[in-house]
Amino acid sequence: MAIQRAVPRIGAFSLIELLISMVILSILIGFAYPSYRQHVVKANRSDAHIAIQRIAMAQERNYAILHRYSDNMASLGGTTSSEGYYTLASFTGHSGSGISDCGDVSSDTDATGSYTIIAQPVASKSQSSDADCTCIYMDSRGVKGSTGARAEAGDCW
């Protein structure tokens, strides 16, 4: 009779254990990534809020000196938000309430006693996937609004 020796097991993972771990990890990533991505998009909206407030302060400075609001974005601080996620526009003579499409807003050069500031996501940046808030705006009365899937819920501000 031949005597067989017991082969000592080395402390390593088998292929099955490794595959099970990979499956569990991929399931966790599948749930976590969309939630993380949604949080990042929502957090990046603050770039629009800060930019709109900055332009509003410039508009009020302009009104204090010249007694009219301006739609000249170069004099108001530029057309891009500080992080570059949004393009900005300011329109005079327009009240922000009732905006359904930010692309349809235009200035009334004769009525410079009010303004609306609009922030729209830059197409080549990550915020362009934000379907909840496709346009964020504020007018000279401080009325804030937005367009998009969550516009009515007020989640954009």
Buried (B, 14 or more C-beta within 10 A) or exposed (E): EEEEEEEEEEEEEEEEEEEEEEEEEEEEEEEEEEEEEEEEBBEBBEBBBBBBEBBBEBBEEBBEEEEEBBBEBEEBBBBBBEBEBBBBBBBBBBBBEEBEEBEEBEBEEEEBEBBBBBBBBBEEBEBBEBEBBBBBBBBBEEEBBBBBEBBEEEBBB
